[in-house]
Amino acid sequence: MALSISRRFLRSFGSLSRFGRCGDSSSLTSQSFRASHDLYGPVSGDCLFSAESSSLIKGGASSLSYRRLSTSNVTSESTNESIPSGLLSAKNVVTPQHEIGLYQDLVIPVTNFHNEDKGLMVLAGDVFDVPIRKDIIHRVVRWQLAKRQQGTHSTKTISEVSGTGRKPYRQKGTGRARHGTLRGPQFRGGAVMHGPKPRSHAIKVNKKVRRLGLKIALSARAAEGKLLVFEDLEVPTHKTKNIVNYVNELENAKKLLLVDGGPINEKLKLATQNLHYVNVLPSIGLNVYSILLHDTLVMSRDAVNKIVERMHTPIKR
């Protein structure tokens, strides 16, 4: 791999407007080039700049900010071991890292409760690698919590409270406050003014926003490394100790959410029903709030396929 001469090295020659052809360079340029020759070794090529860069210099230094200069390269043959060999190795110095939200397909290993290797699975990038947006998560969670409220609260108005409708005493002459009924809100056992009545607490959130919220929650778990894919969620017996032993083997797993593609296996249901930190859901019931309540998400291969199919289904308007 060749090492290009940096712009800082080029600026050591002084103002770029003084450069002409290589044969017409000033004494300052010759001294600077000689000093750099002693420091870096001989440079391949008779001229430091190519014809393209010479035309750029004639046009002024301002054009250098728009185009990169074509310079000679320092190679391992021309250095005479004056440059450390590590700088000229073929290994990439900068390794690009994966960024969240690029809609790139993810490859994840598939295992089971026995930690056996079951191959690999590709997760769709438009479902498991979308940009993280906390505002969407907040809206979807508010929608879920509001919609699940029963709204059966009810109080009685003055017409619904049992009691007589007779005037308790005459209007004048008693020295007391005037009243026309004993069922008013100021009396014990009377009505409740402006009290709650049965109603729906649901708020409106568009379907595409709710779908995006689920994608963001899945992408967040995948980015954290808290998304596990199993070949299936079959357990040998209904004993709770099997699930307990598996959870103890996981690192930093306090609450576990198991998601299966179809109906929940009866053995798995019995094995997890006494564990408050392990919950089981079918893929049709997977939601944002449940994902946020559990720090580790375990999905079967069938559940992943059904979730992707569900996310790709056109929204009925």
C-alpha positions, 0 to 999 in steps of 0.5 A: 500500500502506498503512502501519499504525501500529505497536504501539510507536507505540501504547505511546507514549500510556501505559497502555492502561487510561487510554483511554476514548472519543476525546473523554475522552482526557487531556492526556498523550494529546493531547500524544502524539497531537499530537507524532505528528501533527507527525511522521507527518502527519494521520491519516485518521479521527476516532478512533485506535481503532475500536469493536472496539479500544475494547472490547478496551481496556475488557477490559484490556491482556492481551487485546491479545496475542491480537487485533490492534488495528484502527488507522487507516492512513496513506495516500499522499494523507494524508502530504503527502510527509512519508513517503518514497515508497519505504515506500508502494510496491506492491512486496513488501518481504519475498519468501517463500523456498522451504524444503526439505521442504515436499513442493512440486512443483519446476519445473526446466528441461530441456536436453541435452549441447548446452545446448539449451532443451528446455522445463520439467519438474515434479518430484513434491514427495513425491519431490524435496522431502522433509525432509532426515534424515541418520539415514535416509541413514546407515542406508541407506548402512550397509545398502548397504555391508553387503549388498554384502560377499561374505562368502566369508572362511573359515578352517579349524578343527582338524578341517579342517586337514590333518595327522596325528592322532597324539599327538606324544609321550607324556603324561608324562616328557618335561618338555615341555608336554602335547599331543595333536595337532599341528594345534592353533592354537598350532602352525605350520600349525595351525587358526585358533580362532574365525576367520571363516566364510562368512556374510551381513553384511546387516542388516535395513532396512525397505523404506519406510526404504530408499525414504525414503533415496532420496527424501532423497538426490534432494531434497538434490541438487535443493535444492543445484541439483546435479540436472540433467534432460536430454531424453535422454542421446544423444551424437553419437559415442562419443568421450570428448572430448564428455563431457569438454568438457561436464563442463568447462563445468559449475561445481563438478562433480567427479564426474558420475552419469548416469542413463538410463531404460532400458538404457545407450546403447552410445555413451554407455557407450564415451564414459564408460568411460575417465573415472573421474569419470563413471559411468552407471547405469540408473534401476533401479540408482539408489541412495543411495550412488551419489548421495552419491559424485557431486556432480552428478546428471544424469537423463534425462526418462524416468529421472525418470518411472520413478523417480517411478513406482517411488516411488509403487508400493505396497510388497509386504509 
